[in-house]
């Protein structure tokens, strides 16, 4: 049964929201002010499937990808960029307000740049034993087969054809799909396969030919080396870092640069800085040009890569490294006495344990980087309750067409 709805606003995940007598109803790909015809979505009484737009918003834009609306990788290509960026900044504003936090929120930094430099493509056998390689459809495990993706950086130009070739070689089934993690490095494409079987000698020979053809510098299986033509390297500040398999990178090169500029500005003239959840040294290696650094991360491989980057880069200040689980064993307040500033950039779940210790410390400046406004607000509340003042928050958008937003905040005590 179809019905017509009037869309009032956009929700936190990018769906249009219509207010009805039974509560809010969510309609993907609909915009505020539009009248739309929809049909029910089985098992989801508060969701509808968009059939057509009866009254179109002047804010509606032409999607940049032919797969938009089927592929679940993007949610917002149908909205004008200006309105989309205002909405994304407001996600941060609302998260802070919900947590009772008051702070200036700066204009959002558009850091899409040349596009995403890492992607995860999925491969499996579909109906009729047809190979499908692409991204998952919205809220399902169905694979939408693609031949290109316009939001990927030029460095990932070979990623989609390479993924098809790898899927054809390793032959995923409907029950055993293959996840293909591809990262654009300065050396070429770095690929980590999840779900691939141990290659036979014939497959290894074919993989070598495939790697030459698609400029794959390394292929690993769940982090274990299958083939390497060259060490994948990445420039971080002035340093050149050898990447470990599956290394975490900011989604775009411009996103990394924008976050780093904000962190460096907020740290200011501090001479002794702790970089917590440091990864391969996104901030530590840049900060080390002017300050002594202690870099801490859970992943030993990331710390090893950071150390090698330091060793190959003359002119940096001293960089001390430490492998430590900051969720279970945060840097304690008494240990933080040695620092003029602390930077922390945790995963999406935030850094509650570490924020509690920071709140008890007397570190003059704390800079928080977050990819989740809700967990940031929780951690920020701990710092504020401990006597810190939230000076400023800057949203950064490096996940264009999605609801994900980064932010950088400065606290002082």
C-alpha positions as a LaTeX table, in Angstrom:
\begin{tabular}{lrrr}
\hline
Residue & $x$ (\AA) & $y$ (\AA) & $z$ (\AA) \\
\hline
Unk1 & 0.00 & 0.00 & 0.00 \\
Unk2 & 1.42 & 3.38 & $-1.00$ \\
Unk3 & 1.04 & 6.71 & 0.80 \\
Unk4 & 2.17 & 10.30 & 0.45 \\
Unk5 & 4.35 & 11.97 & 3.09 \\
Unk6 & 5.72 & 15.47 & 3.61 \\
Unk7 & 9.40 & 15.46 & 4.59 \\
Unk8 & 10.16 & 17.82 & 7.48 \\
Unk9 & 13.91 & 17.37 & 8.09 \\
Unk10 & 16.94 & 15.13 & 7.68 \\
Unk11 & 17.84 & 12.64 & 10.41 \\
Unk12 & 21.27 & 11.86 & 11.87 \\
Unk13 & 21.91 & 9.10 & 9.32 \\
Unk14 & 20.81 & 11.14 & 6.31 \\
Unk15 & 17.25 & 9.85 & 5.92 \\
Unk16 & 14.36 & 12.23 & 5.30 \\
Unk17 & 11.96 & 12.33 & 8.25 \\
Unk18 & 8.19 & 12.77 & 8.01 \\
Unk19 & 6.24 & 13.50 & 11.19 \\
Unk20 & 3.09 & 11.35 & 11.35 \\
Unk21 & 0.39 & 10.58 & 13.89 \\
Unk22 & 2.27 & 7.41 & 14.85 \\
Unk23 & 5.65 & 9.11 & 15.16 \\
Unk24 & 8.60 & 9.89 & 12.86 \\
Unk25 & 8.88 & 7.92 & 9.62 \\
Unk26 & 12.25 & 7.60 & 7.86 \\
Unk27 & 12.54 & 7.84 & 4.07 \\
Unk28 & 16.02 & 7.45 & 2.53 \\
Unk29 & 16.87 & 9.79 & $-0.38$ \\
Unk30 & 14.09 & 12.30 & 0.45 \\
Unk31 & 14.74 & 15.97 & 1.28 \\
Unk32 & 13.12 & 18.57 & 3.55 \\
Unk33 & 10.06 & 20.21 & 1.97 \\
Unk34 & 9.47 & 17.39 & $-0.49$ \\
Unk35 & 6.21 & 15.52 & $-0.91$ \\
Unk36 & 6.97 & 11.88 & $-1.67$ \\
Unk37 & 5.11 & 8.70 & $-2.50$ \\
Unk38 & 6.37 & 5.76 & $-0.47$ \\
Unk39 & 5.64 & 2.14 & 0.33 \\
Unk40 & 6.19 & 0.11 & 3.52 \\
Unk41 & 9.47 & $-1.64$ & 4.30 \\
Unk42 & 8.76 & $-5.12$ & 5.67 \\
Unk43 & 9.59 & $-5.54$ & 9.34 \\
Unk44 & 10.31 & $-1.83$ & 9.85 \\
Unk45 & 7.11 & 0.06 & 10.77 \\
Unk46 & 8.96 & 3.39 & 10.98 \\
Unk47 & 10.68 & 3.12 & 7.58 \\
Unk48 & 9.45 & 3.61 & 4.03 \\
Unk49 & 10.84 & 2.97 & 0.55 \\
Unk50 & 10.85 & 6.01 & $-1.75$ \\
Unk51 & 8.88 & 5.39 & $-4.95$ \\
Unk52 & 8.85 & 8.91 & $-6.43$ \\
Unk53 & 9.14 & 12.56 & $-5.52$ \\
Unk54 & 5.89 & 14.44 & $-6.16$ \\
Unk55 & 7.11 & 17.89 & $-5.13$ \\
Unk56 & 10.87 & 18.38 & $-5.55$ \\
Unk57 & 13.04 & 20.53 & $-3.30$ \\
Unk58 & 15.15 & 23.24 & $-4.94$ \\
Unk59 & 18.01 & 21.77 & $-2.87$ \\
Unk60 & 17.93 & 18.48 & $-4.77$ \\
Unk61 & 21.12 & 17.76 & $-6.73$ \\
Unk62 & 22.04 & 15.35 & $-9.51$ \\
Unk63 & 23.95 & 12.38 & $-8.03$ \\
Unk64 & 27.54 & 11.95 & $-9.20$ \\
Unk65 & 27.28 & 8.15 & $-9.40$ \\
Unk66 & 25.00 & 5.96 & $-11.50$ \\
Unk67 & 24.80 & 3.45 & $-8.64$ \\
Unk68 & 23.48 & 5.98 & $-6.11$ \\
Unk69 & 20.24 & 4.86 & $-4.50$ \\
Unk70 & 21.14 & 1.19 & $-4.94$ \\
Unk71 & 24.67 & 1.03 & $-3.55$ \\
Unk72 & 24.74 & 1.68 & 0.18 \\
Unk73 & 28.13 & 3.39 & 0.16 \\
Unk74 & 26.69 & 6.92 & $-0.12$ \\
Unk75 & 23.56 & 8.39 & 1.47 \\
Unk76 & 23.56 & 12.06 & 0.45 \\
Unk77 & 24.50 & 12.57 & $-3.22$ \\
Unk78 & 20.99 & 13.93 & $-3.92$ \\
Unk79 & 21.43 & 17.04 & $-1.71$ \\
Unk80 & 23.18 & 20.29 & $-2.64$ \\
Unk81 & 26.70 & 20.47 & $-1.23$ \\
Unk82 & 26.06 & 23.69 & 0.69 \\
Unk83 & 22.99 & 22.34 & 2.50 \\
Unk84 & 24.67 & 19.00 & 3.10 \\
Unk85 & 27.68 & 20.69 & 4.78 \\
Unk86 & 25.40 & 22.83 & 6.98 \\
Unk87 & 23.57 & 19.66 & 8.08 \\
Unk88 & 26.82 & 17.89 & 8.80 \\
Unk89 & 28.10 & 20.74 & 10.99 \\
Unk90 & 24.77 & 20.68 & 12.80 \\
Unk91 & 25.29 & 17.00 & 13.70 \\
Unk92 & 28.19 & 18.16 & 15.88 \\
Unk93 & 26.22 & 21.09 & 17.30 \\
Unk94 & 23.32 & 18.82 & 18.28 \\
Unk95 & 25.60 & 16.20 & 19.85 \\
Unk96 & 27.19 & 18.87 & 22.05 \\
Unk97 & 23.82 & 20.37 & 22.99 \\
Unk98 & 22.45 & 16.93 & 23.85 \\
Unk99 & 25.36 & 16.43 & 26.26 \\
Unk100 & 24.85 & 19.90 & 27.75 \\
Unk101 & 28.16 & 21.21 & 26.37 \\
Unk102 & 28.59 & 24.83 & 25.37 \\
Unk103 & 31.40 & 25.73 & 22.97 \\
Unk104 & 31.92 & 27.63 & 19.74 \\
Unk105 & 31.54 & 25.31 & 16.74 \\
Unk106 & 33.59 & 26.58 & 13.82 \\
Unk107 & 32.50 & 26.35 & 10.17 \\
Unk108 & 32.97 & 22.84 & 8.82 \\
Unk109 & 36.16 & 22.10 & 6.90 \\
Unk110 & 35.41 & 20.38 & 3.58 \\
Unk111 & 38.27 & 17.87 & 3.38 \\
Unk112 & 37.06 & 15.53 & 0.63 \\
Unk113 & 40.00 & 16.69 & $-1.49$ \\
Unk114 & 40.66 & 14.32 & $-4.38$ \\
Unk115 & 38.59 & 11.57 & $-2.74$ \\
Unk116 & 38.90 & 8.50 & $-0.53$ \\
Unk117 & 42.26 & 6.76 & $-0.49$ \\
Unk118 & 41.05 & 3.53 & 1.09 \\
Unk119 & 38.06 & 1.30 & 0.36 \\
Unk120 & 36.65 & $-2.10$ & 1.25 \\
Unk121 & 35.04 & $-3.93$ & $-1.66$ \\
Unk122 & 33.07 & $-7.13$ & $-1.20$ \\
Unk123 & 32.95 & $-10.11$ & $-3.53$ \\
Unk124 & 30.68 & $-13.15$ & $-3.58$ \\
Unk125 & 28.81 & $-15.46$ & $-5.91$ \\
Unk126 & 25.22 & $-14.33$ & $-6.38$ \\
Unk127 & 22.21 & $-15.88$ & $-8.04$ \\
Unk128 & 23.06 & $-18.13$ & $-10.95$ \\
Unk129 & 26.64 & $-18.38$ & $-9.68$ \\
Unk130 & 27.37 & $-14.88$ & $-11.02$ \\
Unk131 & 30.38 & $-13.12$ & $-9.52$ \\
Unk132 & 29.50 & $-9.81$ & $-7.87$ \\
Unk133 & 32.10 & $-7.27$ & $-6.74$ \\
Unk134 & 31.21 & $-3.93$ & $-5.20$ \\
Unk135 & 29.68 & $-2.40$ & $-2.09$ \\
Unk136 & 26.77 & $-3.58$ & 0.04 \\
Unk137 & 23.30 & $-2.25$ & $-0.71$ \\
Unk138 & 21.75 & $-0.04$ & 1.95 \\
Unk139 & 21.03 & $-1.99$ & 5.15 \\
Unk140 & 21.45 & $-5.40$ & 3.46 \\
Unk141 & 24.24 & $-7.87$ & 2.70 \\
Unk142 & 23.38 & $-7.86$ & $-1.01$ \\
Unk143 & 26.33 & $-6.80$ & $-3.17$ \\
Unk144 & 25.83 & $-4.05$ & $-5.75$ \\
Unk145 & 28.26 & $-4.81$ & $-8.56$ \\
Unk146 & 30.17 & $-1.70$ & $-9.68$ \\
Unk147 & 32.66 & $-0.85$ & $-12.41$ \\
Unk148 & 33.84 & 2.47 & $-10.93$ \\
Unk149 & 33.38 & 4.70 & $-7.89$ \\
Unk150 & 33.60 & 8.50 & $-8.35$ \\
Unk151 & 34.36 & 9.30 & $-4.71$ \\
Unk152 & 37.66 & 7.39 & $-4.76$ \\
Unk153 & 40.94 & 9.28 & $-5.15$ \\
Unk154 & 42.92 & 8.92 & $-8.39$ \\
Unk155 & 45.38 & 6.71 & $-6.50$ \\
Unk156 & 42.58 & 4.14 & $-6.18$ \\
Unk157 & 41.82 & 4.31 & $-9.90$ \\
Unk158 & 42.79 & 0.64 & $-10.34$ \\
Unk159 & 41.06 & $-0.54$ & $-7.17$ \\
Unk160 & 37.76 & $-1.66$ & $-8.71$ \\
Unk161 & 39.20 & $-3.59$ & $-11.70$ \\
Unk162 & 41.87 & $-5.06$ & $-9.38$ \\
Unk163 & 39.15 & $-6.23$ & $-6.97$ \\
Unk164 & 37.28 & $-7.95$ & $-9.82$ \\
Unk165 & 40.49 & $-9.68$ & $-10.91$ \\
Unk166 & 41.30 & $-10.80$ & $-7.36$ \\
Unk167 & 37.76 & $-12.09$ & $-6.84$ \\
Unk168 & 37.98 & $-14.07$ & $-10.08$ \\
Unk169 & 41.29 & $-15.55$ & $-8.92$ \\
Unk170 & 40.27 & $-16.45$ & $-5.35$ \\
Unk171 & 36.70 & $-17.44$ & $-6.28$ \\
Unk172 & 34.49 & $-16.49$ & $-3.32$ \\
Unk173 & 31.22 & $-18.40$ & $-2.85$ \\
Unk174 & 27.79 & $-17.27$ & $-1.71$ \\
Unk175 & 28.58 & $-18.70$ & 1.74 \\
Unk176 & 32.17 & $-17.51$ & 1.93 \\
Unk177 & 32.46 & $-13.93$ & 0.64 \\
Unk178 & 35.73 & $-12.11$ & 0.12 \\
Unk179 & 36.48 & $-8.65$ & 1.55 \\
Unk180 & 39.10 & $-6.70$ & $-0.39$ \\
Unk181 & 40.71 & $-3.86$ & 1.57 \\
Unk182 & 42.54 & $-1.51$ & $-0.79$ \\
Unk183 & 44.74 & 1.43 & 0.23 \\
Unk184 & 46.36 & 3.95 & $-2.08$ \\
Unk185 & 49.97 & 4.49 & $-1.00$ \\
Unk186 & 52.77 & 6.54 & $-2.53$ \\
Unk187 & 54.16 & 3.28 & $-3.93$ \\
Unk188 & 50.95 & 1.84 & $-5.38$ \\
Unk189 & 47.98 & $-0.21$ & $-4.19$ \\
Unk190 & 48.24 & $-2.14$ & $-0.92$ \\
Unk191 & 45.66 & $-4.94$ & $-0.67$ \\
Unk192 & 44.59 & $-7.05$ & 2.28 \\
Unk193 & 42.23 & $-9.95$ & 1.55 \\
Unk194 & 39.84 & $-11.16$ & 4.24 \\
Unk195 & 38.24 & $-14.54$ & 3.65 \\
Unk196 & 40.64 & $-15.78$ & 0.95 \\
Unk197 & 41.94 & $-19.33$ & 1.06 \\
Unk198 & 45.67 & $-20.09$ & 1.02 \\
Unk199 & 46.72 & $-19.60$ & $-2.63$ \\
Unk200 & 47.90 & $-22.61$ & $-4.58$ \\
Unk201 & 51.16 & $-22.40$ & $-6.54$ \\
Unk202 & 49.11 & $-21.74$ & $-9.68$ \\
Unk203 & 47.22 & $-18.93$ & $-7.96$ \\
Unk204 & 50.46 & $-17.45$ & $-6.64$ \\
Unk205 & 51.85 & $-17.27$ & $-10.18$ \\
Unk206 & 48.62 & $-15.70$ & $-11.43$ \\
Unk207 & 48.66 & $-13.26$ & $-8.49$ \\
Unk208 & 52.12 & $-12.06$ & $-9.50$ \\
Unk209 & 50.90 & $-11.33$ & $-13.05$ \\
Unk210 & 47.76 & $-9.65$ & $-11.71$ \\
Unk211 & 49.81 & $-7.47$ & $-9.35$ \\
Unk212 & 52.00 & $-6.27$ & $-12.21$ \\
Unk213 & 48.96 & $-5.46$ & $-14.33$ \\
Unk214 & 47.09 & $-3.50$ & $-11.62$ \\
Unk215 & 50.13 & $-2.02$ & $-9.82$ \\
Unk216 & 49.55 & $-3.87$ & $-6.56$ \\
Unk217 & 52.69 & $-3.39$ & $-4.50$ \\
Unk218 & 51.62 & $-5.81$ & $-1.78$ \\
Unk219 & 48.90 & $-8.41$ & $-1.23$ \\
Unk220 & 48.26 & $-9.90$ & 2.22 \\
Unk221 & 45.75 & $-12.41$ & 3.57 \\
Unk222 & 44.40 & $-11.28$ & 6.96 \\
Unk223 & 47.65 & $-9.37$ & 7.41 \\
Unk224 & 49.90 & $-12.28$ & 6.36 \\
Unk225 & 52.11 & $-11.65$ & 3.35 \\
Unk226 & 51.08 & $-13.34$ & 0.09 \\
Unk227 & 53.07 & $-11.22$ & $-2.36$ \\
Unk228 & 55.17 & $-8.07$ & $-2.21$ \\
Unk229 & 56.74 & $-6.28$ & $-5.15$ \\
Unk230 & 57.67 & $-3.20$ & $-3.16$ \\
Unk231 & 57.29 & $-1.84$ & 0.38 \\
Unk232 & 54.16 & 0.35 & 0.53 \\
Unk233 & 55.27 & 3.81 & 1.71 \\
Unk234 & 53.36 & 6.93 & 2.71 \\
Unk235 & 54.55 & 10.50 & 3.25 \\
Unk236 & 53.50 & 11.81 & 6.68 \\
Unk237 & 54.67 & 15.36 & 7.14 \\
Unk238 & 58.37 & 15.21 & 6.21 \\
Unk239 & 58.61 & 11.53 & 7.14 \\
Unk240 & 58.27 & 8.55 & 4.84 \\
Unk241 & 56.53 & 5.70 & 6.67 \\
Unk242 & 56.53 & 2.00 & 5.66 \\
Unk243 & 52.92 & 0.90 & 6.12 \\
Unk244 & 52.07 & $-2.31$ & 7.97 \\
Unk245 & 49.31 & $-4.46$ & 6.42 \\
Unk246 & 45.84 & $-3.07$ & 7.09 \\
Unk247 & 47.22 & 0.13 & 8.61 \\
Unk248 & 44.68 & 2.74 & 9.64 \\
Unk249 & 44.82 & 5.96 & 7.62 \\
Unk250 & 42.55 & 8.97 & 7.57 \\
Unk251 & 40.05 & 8.53 & 4.74 \\
Unk252 & 41.43 & 11.30 & 2.52 \\
Unk253 & 44.83 & 12.92 & 2.18 \\
Unk254 & 43.22 & 16.37 & 2.58 \\
Unk255 & 41.38 & 15.10 & 5.67 \\
Unk256 & 44.66 & 14.05 & 7.27 \\
Unk257 & 46.25 & 17.39 & 6.41 \\
Unk258 & 43.28 & 19.37 & 7.76 \\
Unk259 & 43.18 & 17.44 & 11.04 \\
Unk260 & 46.96 & 17.81 & 11.42 \\
Unk261 & 46.82 & 21.58 & 10.82 \\
Unk262 & 44.21 & 21.96 & 13.55 \\
Unk263 & 46.11 & 19.74 & 16.00 \\
Unk264 & 49.39 & 21.62 & 15.44 \\
Unk265 & 47.64 & 24.97 & 15.85 \\
Unk266 & 45.95 & 23.90 & 19.10 \\
Unk267 & 49.12 & 22.39 & 20.58 \\
Unk268 & 50.85 & 25.71 & 19.95 \\
Unk269 & 54.25 & 26.16 & 21.59 \\
Unk270 & 54.12 & 23.05 & 23.81 \\
Unk271 & 57.57 & 21.44 & 24.07 \\
Unk272 & 56.59 & 18.04 & 25.48 \\
Unk273 & 53.57 & 16.37 & 23.85 \\
Unk274 & 51.89 & 12.99 & 24.33 \\
Unk275 & 50.14 & 11.59 & 21.24 \\
Unk276 & 47.72 & 8.92 & 22.44 \\
Unk277 & 46.20 & 6.45 & 19.94 \\
Unk278 & 49.00 & 7.65 & 17.68 \\
Unk279 & 48.73 & 5.01 & 14.96 \\
Unk280 & 51.55 & 5.28 & 12.42 \\
Unk281 & 52.28 & 8.87 & 13.51 \\
Unk282 & 49.78 & 11.04 & 11.65 \\
Unk283 & 50.21 & 13.77 & 14.28 \\
Unk284 & 53.34 & 12.63 & 16.14 \\
Unk285 & 55.61 & 12.84 & 13.10 \\
Unk286 & 54.44 & 16.36 & 12.30 \\
Unk287 & 54.53 & 17.56 & 15.91 \\
Unk288 & 58.06 & 16.15 & 16.28 \\
Unk289 & 59.34 & 18.88 & 14.00 \\
Unk290 & 59.00 & 21.29 & 16.96 \\
Unk291 & 58.37 & 19.27 & 20.14 \\
Unk292 & 59.52 & 16.14 & 21.97 \\
Unk293 & 56.89 & 13.45 & 21.53 \\
Unk294 & 55.72 & 10.36 & 23.36 \\
Unk295 & 53.58 & 8.30 & 20.97 \\
Unk296 & 51.36 & 5.54 & 22.39 \\
Unk297 & 49.17 & 3.03 & 20.55 \\
Unk298 & 47.67 & $-0.41$ & 21.08 \\
Unk299 & 48.93 & $-1.74$ & 17.73 \\
Unk300 & 52.58 & $-2.81$ & 17.88 \\
Unk301 & 52.82 & $-2.84$ & 14.07 \\
Unk302 & 51.71 & 0.80 & 13.90 \\
Unk303 & 54.28 & 1.81 & 16.53 \\
Unk304 & 57.01 & $-0.08$ & 14.64 \\
Unk305 & 56.11 & 1.79 & 11.44 \\
Unk306 & 56.24 & 5.10 & 13.31 \\
Unk307 & 59.67 & 4.22 & 14.70 \\
Unk308 & 60.97 & 3.44 & 11.21 \\
Unk309 & 59.55 & 6.72 & 9.95 \\
Unk310 & 61.41 & 8.58 & 12.71 \\
Unk311 & 64.64 & 6.73 & 11.99 \\
Unk312 & 64.53 & 7.69 & 8.31 \\
Unk313 & 63.72 & 11.38 & 8.91 \\
Unk314 & 66.55 & 13.67 & 9.99 \\
Unk315 & 65.88 & 16.82 & 12.01 \\
Unk316 & 63.02 & 15.60 & 14.20 \\
Unk317 & 62.94 & 16.12 & 17.95 \\
Unk318 & 63.13 & 13.05 & 20.18 \\
Unk319 & 60.22 & 10.63 & 19.75 \\
Unk320 & 59.61 & 8.05 & 22.47 \\
Unk321 & 57.22 & 5.21 & 21.59 \\
Unk322 & 55.12 & 2.87 & 23.69 \\
Unk323 & 52.80 & $-0.01$ & 22.84 \\
Unk324 & 49.98 & 0.02 & 25.39 \\
Unk325 & 46.27 & $-0.79$ & 25.49 \\
Unk326 & 44.84 & 2.61 & 26.38 \\
Unk327 & 41.36 & 1.17 & 26.90 \\
Unk328 & 42.49 & $-1.19$ & 29.66 \\
Unk329 & 45.63 & 0.60 & 30.77 \\
Unk330 & 45.31 & 4.35 & 30.14 \\
Unk331 & 48.17 & 6.73 & 30.81 \\
Unk332 & 47.61 & 7.68 & 34.44 \\
Unk333 & 47.25 & 11.24 & 35.71 \\
Unk334 & 50.56 & 11.00 & 37.58 \\
Unk335 & 52.31 & 9.94 & 34.34 \\
Unk336 & 50.80 & 12.89 & 32.50 \\
Unk337 & 52.67 & 15.41 & 34.67 \\
Unk338 & 55.56 & 15.38 & 32.23 \\
Unk339 & 53.56 & 16.86 & 29.33 \\
Unk340 & 52.66 & 20.39 & 28.23 \\
Unk341 & 49.97 & 19.06 & 25.88 \\
Unk342 & 48.18 & 15.80 & 25.11 \\
Unk343 & 46.59 & 14.81 & 21.80 \\
Unk344 & 44.22 & 11.85 & 21.69 \\
Unk345 & 42.54 & 10.38 & 18.61 \\
Unk346 & 40.68 & 7.19 & 19.61 \\
Unk347 & 38.57 & 4.84 & 17.47 \\
Unk348 & 34.84 & 5.38 & 17.12 \\
Unk349 & 34.08 & 4.06 & 20.63 \\
Unk350 & 35.97 & 6.99 & 22.15 \\
Unk351 & 38.43 & 6.98 & 25.02 \\
Unk352 & 36.41 & 6.95 & 28.23 \\
Unk353 & 39.09 & 5.41 & 30.46 \\
Unk354 & 41.80 & 7.74 & 29.13 \\
Unk355 & 39.51 & 10.78 & 29.41 \\
Unk356 & 38.95 & 9.99 & 33.09 \\
Unk357 & 42.69 & 10.04 & 33.73 \\
Unk358 & 43.12 & 13.22 & 31.69 \\
Unk359 & 40.37 & 14.87 & 33.74 \\
Unk360 & 42.43 & 14.22 & 36.90 \\
Unk361 & 45.61 & 15.64 & 35.38 \\
Unk362 & 47.01 & 19.14 & 35.23 \\
Unk363 & 48.05 & 19.05 & 31.56 \\
Unk364 & 47.51 & 22.65 & 30.34 \\
Unk365 & 46.26 & 21.76 & 26.84 \\
Unk366 & 44.33 & 18.72 & 25.64 \\
Unk367 & 43.45 & 18.29 & 21.96 \\
Unk368 & 40.79 & 15.73 & 21.11 \\
Unk369 & 40.29 & 14.30 & 17.62 \\
Unk370 & 37.17 & 12.24 & 17.10 \\
Unk371 & 35.25 & 10.46 & 14.36 \\
Unk372 & 32.08 & 10.19 & 16.47 \\
Unk373 & 30.42 & 13.28 & 17.91 \\
Unk374 & 28.43 & 11.28 & 20.47 \\
Unk375 & 31.39 & 9.51 & 22.09 \\
Unk376 & 33.37 & 12.74 & 21.88 \\
Unk377 & 30.62 & 14.53 & 23.84 \\
Unk378 & 30.75 & 11.81 & 26.51 \\
Unk379 & 34.54 & 12.10 & 26.85 \\
Unk380 & 34.39 & 15.90 & 26.74 \\
Unk381 & 31.94 & 15.90 & 29.63 \\
Unk382 & 34.47 & 13.96 & 31.72 \\
Unk383 & 37.19 & 16.52 & 30.95 \\
Unk384 & 34.91 & 19.46 & 31.73 \\
Unk385 & 33.74 & 17.91 & 35.00 \\
Unk386 & 37.44 & 17.56 & 35.84 \\
Unk387 & 38.03 & 21.28 & 35.43 \\
Unk388 & 38.84 & 21.67 & 31.74 \\
Unk389 & 37.29 & 24.35 & 29.56 \\
Unk390 & 36.18 & 23.46 & 26.05 \\
Unk391 & 37.59 & 26.31 & 23.95 \\
Unk392 & 36.60 & 25.41 & 20.39 \\
Unk393 & 35.33 & 22.58 & 18.18 \\
Unk394 & 35.98 & 22.31 & 14.44 \\
Unk395 & 34.04 & 19.76 & 12.33 \\
Unk396 & 35.94 & 18.19 & 9.41 \\
Unk397 & 34.19 & 16.37 & 6.56 \\
Unk398 & 36.32 & 13.76 & 4.84 \\
Unk399 & 33.45 & 11.29 & 4.36 \\
Unk400 & 31.46 & 13.17 & 1.73 \\
Unk401 & 27.92 & 11.93 & 1.07 \\
Unk402 & 27.80 & 10.05 & 4.39 \\
Unk403 & 26.66 & 10.89 & 7.92 \\
Unk404 & 30.16 & 10.42 & 9.35 \\
Unk405 & 31.92 & 13.56 & 10.55 \\
Unk406 & 35.28 & 14.18 & 12.22 \\
Unk407 & 36.08 & 16.94 & 14.68 \\
Unk408 & 39.02 & 18.50 & 16.48 \\
Unk409 & 38.55 & 20.21 & 19.87 \\
Unk410 & 40.79 & 22.15 & 22.20 \\
Unk411 & 40.55 & 22.02 & 26.01 \\
Unk412 & 42.56 & 24.06 & 28.50 \\
Unk413 & 43.04 & 23.96 & 32.26 \\
\hline
\end{tabular}
